Amino acid sequence: MLNGKDLGRAIEQAINKKLSSGSVKSKTEIARHFNVKLPSIYDWIKKGSISKDKLPELWSYFSDVVGPEHWGLKEFHLPVNKAESRCTHDEHQLNSLIHAYMSASAERKEIIKYLLLQNNTKEPSWVNSDTRAYIITLERQASEWLNNNKSNKKSSKRPA
């Protein structure tokens, strides 16, 4: 885990990457997310000092642009805290997915990368016709399951 000026540089780089990605428009927006004023963000960068209870939220917030190694960690250990209890269901689900991905084996990470990016990248050499057929079958089964769940929810709701 980085600390001091190294942590400050890491925070600054993560902020710049987040701004470059377009997912936030300003440092003020980032400060608002952490319920602090903008000068606090500048202190984090300058001194590398941030409250320990804000670290898991910091890692989670910037996880779309930097991984655990950016912070000098092998993987994320995101404890359940008060901030997490305020998260929406989708944010909680995303945090769970991030944590699961970060603790997955290298093989599983490769599979996940292929599944999520298969139209945007060159197909890995380990993918063959059986792999593609299996993925098509999984997608079809998931689609059927989702459709069944939707129709079950609609039929279980009775008009008033």
C-alpha positions in Angstrom: 0.0 0.0 0.0 1.4 3.3 -1.0 1.6 6.2 1.4 2.8 9.8 1.7 3.8 11.5 -1.5 3.6 8.2 -3.5 0.0 7.9 -2.5 -0.6 11.6 -3.4 0.9 11.0 -6.9 -1.3 7.8 -7.3 -4.4 9.8 -6.3 -3.5 12.6 -8.8 -2.9 10.0 -11.6 -6.2 8.3 -10.9 -8.1 11.6 -10.9 -6.5 12.5 -14.2 -7.4 9.2 -15.7 -11.0 9.4 -14.4 -11.3 12.9 -15.9 -9.7 11.7 -19.2 -12.2 8.8 -19.4 -15.1 11.3 -19.3 -16.8 9.5 -16.5 -16.5 12.7 -14.4 -16.3 16.3 -15.6 -14.4 17.9 -12.8 -12.4 17.5 -9.6 -15.3 19.2 -7.8 -17.5 16.3 -8.9 -15.0 13.9 -7.4 -14.9 15.9 -4.2 -18.7 15.8 -4.0 -18.6 12.0 -4.4 -16.4 11.7 -1.3 -18.4 14.3 0.6 -15.4 16.6 1.0 -14.6 20.1 -0.3 -12.2 20.6 -3.2 -9.3 21.8 -1.0 -9.3 18.3 0.6 -8.7 16.7 -2.8 -5.7 19.0 -3.3 -4.4 18.0 0.2 -4.8 14.3 -0.7 -2.7 15.0 -3.8 -0.1 17.3 -2.1 0.4 15.4 1.2 -0.8 11.9 0.3 -2.9 12.0 3.4 -6.4 10.6 3.3 -8.6 9.2 6.1 -8.2 5.4 6.3 -11.9 4.9 6.3 -12.0 6.6 2.8 -9.5 4.2 1.3 -11.9 1.4 0.3 -14.2 4.0 -1.3 -11.2 5.6 -3.1 -10.1 2.2 -4.5 -13.7 1.3 -5.6 -14.4 4.7 -7.1 -11.2 4.7 -9.3 -11.4 0.9 -10.1 -12.7 1.7 -13.5 -9.5 3.5 -14.4 -6.8 1.9 -12.2 -6.3 -1.5 -10.6 -5.0 -2.5 -7.2 -1.4 -2.5 -8.3 -1.8 1.3 -8.9 -2.2 1.7 -5.1 0.6 -0.8 -4.3 -1.8 -3.6 -3.5 -1.9 -7.2 -4.8 -5.7 -7.2 -4.8 -8.6 -5.2 -3.3 -9.8 -6.0 0.1 -13.0 -4.0 0.3 -14.5 -4.2 3.8 -18.2 -3.6 4.3 -18.5 -0.1 5.8 -21.0 2.7 6.3 -20.4 4.2 2.8 -21.2 0.8 1.2 -24.6 0.7 3.0 -25.5 3.9 1.3 -24.7 2.4 -2.1 -27.5 1.6 -4.5 -28.1 -2.0 -5.5 -26.3 -1.5 -8.8 -23.2 0.0 -7.0 -23.1 -2.8 -4.5 -23.4 -5.3 -7.3 -20.6 -3.6 -9.2 -18.4 -3.6 -6.1 -19.0 -7.3 -5.6 -18.1 -8.0 -9.3 -14.9 -5.9 -9.0 -13.9 -7.8 -5.8 -14.7 -11.2 -7.4 -12.7 -10.3 -10.5 -9.7 -9.0 -8.6 -9.6 -12.2 -6.5 -10.1 -14.5 -9.5 -7.4 -16.7 -11.0 -5.5 -15.5 -14.1 -7.3 -18.1 -16.2 -10.7 -16.9 -15.1 -9.7 -13.3 -15.8 -8.8 -14.3 -19.3 -12.1 -16.0 -19.8 -14.0 -12.9 -18.5 -11.9 -10.5 -20.7 -12.8 -12.6 -23.7 -16.5 -12.8 -22.9 -16.7 -9.1 -22.3 -14.4 -7.9 -25.1 -14.9 -10.6 -27.7 -16.1 -8.1 -30.4 -13.4 -5.5 -29.7 -10.2 -7.6 -29.6 -8.4 -10.3 -31.5 -9.6 -13.8 -30.6 -7.2 -15.6 -28.2 -5.6 -18.8 -29.5 -7.3 -20.9 -26.8 -10.7 -20.1 -28.3 -12.0 -22.8 -30.7 -15.3 -23.9 -32.2 -16.3 -25.7 -29.0 -15.6 -22.6 -26.9 -17.8 -20.5 -29.2 -20.6 -23.0 -29.2 -20.5 -23.2 -25.4 -20.7 -19.4 -25.2 -23.7 -19.3 -27.6 -25.4 -22.0 -25.5 -24.8 -20.1 -22.3 -26.2 -16.9 -23.8 -29.3 -18.7 -25.0 -29.9 -20.3 -21.6 -29.4 -17.0 -19.8 -31.8 -15.3 -22.2 -34.4 -17.9 -21.6 -33.9 -17.6 -17.8 -34.2 -13.8 -18.0 -37.4 -14.0 -20.1 -38.9 -16.6 -17.7 -38.2 -14.4 -14.7 -39.7 -11.3 -16.5 -42.9 -13.2 -17.3 -43.1 -14.7 -13.8 -42.9 -11.3 -12.2 -45.6 -9.9 -14.6 -48.0 -12.8 -13.9 -47.4 -12.6 -10.1 -48.6 -9.0 -10.0 -52.3 -8.8 -9.7 -54.4 -5.8 -10.7 -55.8 -3.8 -7.8 
